Amino acid sequence: MIQQVGPCTLRPKRDRFRMLAESIISQQISTSAARSIKARLDELLQPAGVTPESLAEFTPEQLRVAGVSPQKAKYLLDLSDKVNSGTVQLGQIGRYSDDKVTEQLTCVKGIGKWTAKMFLMFALGRPDVFPHDDLGIRQAIRMGYGFDDLPDEQRSLEIAAAWRPHATVASWYCWRWLDQQKAKQMAEKR
């Protein structure tokens, strides 16, 4: 996988609040739909951009103008409220253990353990996070290891044990490799 994908380009995202907001927006919708909503939200929140303070100035109904669903608007405002009140301390969160980060983030409506793991990996740059329940990871393991079925949690964890203490990088390679495999399949169909 590493040879096929090439050098790892994984870099932590600095804007932690924006990453969480974008994670909420992206849940259960296509990449293109999420991209469109993010762009409209950026436009709506100008000139400040997506910040806890700028978001707090809007109601769920006003966020609908950007295409944000009523449920996700509530989640975004809950995130904004929890950051503004200090319940979630994004400036300090990098000092916390993975479990403490997950505990803080999952107190926000609309943020679960999967989103917390993505935050640990992509915002904080934690080197040893393995999202065993991620469908893309499970698909990459199935294809890469030649399994007939998706691996369950136990089998995924057994395989990932060899990746420690670099499970984040190994997971990144799984996702990129899977993207390449899907692109090849699409090209072959043409």
C-alpha positions in Angstrom: 0.0 0.0 0.0 2.7 2.4 0.9 4.6 1.9 -2.3 1.4 2.3 -4.4 0.2 5.5 -2.5 3.6 7.2 -2.1 4.8 9.5 0.6 2.5 10.4 3.4 1.2 13.9 3.2 -0.8 13.9 6.4 -0.6 17.2 8.2 -2.7 18.4 11.1 -5.4 21.0 10.4 -4.8 24.1 12.5 -8.4 25.4 12.6 -9.9 23.0 15.1 -13.3 24.6 15.4 -13.7 24.7 11.6 -12.7 21.0 11.3 -15.4 20.1 13.8 -18.0 22.2 12.1 -17.1 20.7 8.8 -17.3 17.2 10.3 -20.8 17.9 11.4 -21.9 19.4 8.1 -20.4 16.4 6.2 -22.2 13.7 8.2 -24.3 11.4 6.0 -24.2 13.5 2.8 -22.1 13.3 -0.4 -18.8 15.0 -0.6 -20.0 17.4 -3.3 -23.1 18.4 -1.2 -20.9 19.0 1.9 -18.5 21.1 -0.2 -21.4 23.2 -1.5 -22.8 23.8 2.0 -19.4 24.6 3.5 -18.9 27.2 0.7 -22.3 28.8 1.4 -21.7 28.8 5.1 -18.3 30.5 4.6 -20.1 33.2 2.5 -22.9 33.6 5.1 -20.4 34.1 8.0 -18.2 36.6 6.2 -16.1 38.5 7.1 -15.3 36.5 10.3 -15.6 33.1 8.7 -16.5 29.9 10.6 -15.7 30.7 14.2 -17.6 30.0 17.5 -18.4 33.7 17.9 -19.7 34.3 14.3 -21.8 31.1 14.3 -23.4 32.0 17.6 -24.9 35.1 16.0 -27.2 33.0 13.8 -30.4 31.0 14.5 -31.0 27.5 13.1 -33.4 29.1 10.6 -30.8 31.6 9.4 -28.3 28.8 8.9 -30.8 27.1 6.5 -29.9 29.8 4.0 -26.5 28.0 3.6 -28.3 24.7 3.2 -27.6 23.4 6.7 -30.3 21.0 7.8 -32.3 22.0 10.9 -30.7 19.1 12.9 -27.1 20.0 11.9 -27.8 23.7 12.6 -28.6 22.7 16.2 -25.4 20.7 16.3 -23.3 23.6 15.0 -24.9 26.0 17.5 -24.3 23.5 20.3 -20.7 23.2 19.3 -20.4 27.0 19.2 -22.1 27.4 22.6 -19.9 24.7 24.2 -16.7 26.3 22.8 -17.8 29.9 23.8 -18.7 28.7 27.3 -15.4 26.9 27.8 -17.1 23.5 28.1 -15.0 22.4 25.1 -11.6 24.0 25.3 -10.1 23.8 21.8 -7.1 25.9 22.7 -6.1 23.5 25.5 -7.5 20.2 24.1 -4.1 19.2 22.5 -2.7 18.7 26.0 -5.4 16.1 26.9 -5.2 12.4 26.6 -7.1 10.8 23.7 -9.8 9.6 26.2 -10.2 13.1 27.6 -10.4 14.7 24.1 -13.1 12.2 23.2 -15.0 12.9 26.4 -14.9 16.6 25.8 -15.9 16.4 22.1 -18.7 13.9 22.6 -20.5 16.2 25.0 -21.4 18.2 21.8 -24.6 17.1 20.1 -23.8 15.6 16.8 -20.2 14.6 17.6 -19.6 10.9 18.4 -16.6 8.7 18.9 -15.8 8.4 15.2 -15.7 12.3 14.8 -13.5 12.4 17.9 -11.1 9.9 16.4 -11.0 11.9 13.2 -10.2 15.0 15.3 -7.4 13.2 17.1 -5.9 12.2 13.8 -6.4 15.2 11.6 -6.5 18.2 13.9 -4.2 17.1 16.7 -1.9 14.8 14.7 -2.0 12.0 17.2 0.2 9.3 15.8 -1.5 6.1 17.1 -5.3 6.4 16.5 -7.1 3.4 14.8 -10.7 4.0 13.8 -11.6 0.3 13.6 -15.3 1.0 13.0 -14.6 3.2 9.9 -16.1 1.6 6.8 -13.2 2.7 4.5 -10.6 1.2 6.8 -12.5 -2.1 7.0 -12.9 -2.1 3.2 -9.2 -1.5 2.7 -8.3 -4.3 5.1 -10.7 -6.7 3.4 -9.2 -5.9 -0.1 -5.6 -5.6 1.0 -5.6 -8.8 3.1 -7.8 -10.7 0.6 -10.7 -11.4 3.0 -14.1 -12.4 1.6 -16.0 -10.3 4.2 -15.4 -7.0 6.0 -13.3 -7.7 9.2 -15.1 -7.4 12.5 -13.7 -5.2 15.3 -11.6 -8.0 16.8 -9.9 -8.9 13.5 -9.4 -5.3 12.6 -7.7 -4.7 16.0 -5.5 -7.7 15.6 -4.3 -6.5 12.2 -3.8 -3.0 13.4 -1.7 -4.2 16.4 1.3 -4.5 14.0 0.8 -0.9 12.9 1.3 0.5 16.4 2.5 3.1 17.4 1.8 4.5 13.9 -1.9 3.5 13.4 -2.8 7.0 12.3 -0.4 6.9 9.4 -1.4 3.3 8.5 -5.1 4.3 8.5 -4.3 7.2 6.2 -2.6 4.8 3.8 -5.6 2.5 4.0 -7.9 5.4 3.0 -5.6 6.6 0.2 -5.1 3.1 -1.2 -8.8 2.4 -1.1 -9.4 5.7 -3.1 -6.8 4.5 -5.7 -8.5 1.1 -5.9 -11.9 2.6 -6.5 -10.5 5.0 -9.1 -8.9 2.0 -10.9 -12.3 0.2 -10.8 -14.1 3.2 -12.2 -11.5 3.6 -15.0 -11.8 -0.1 -15.9 -15.6 0.3 -16.3 -15.2 3.1 -18.9 
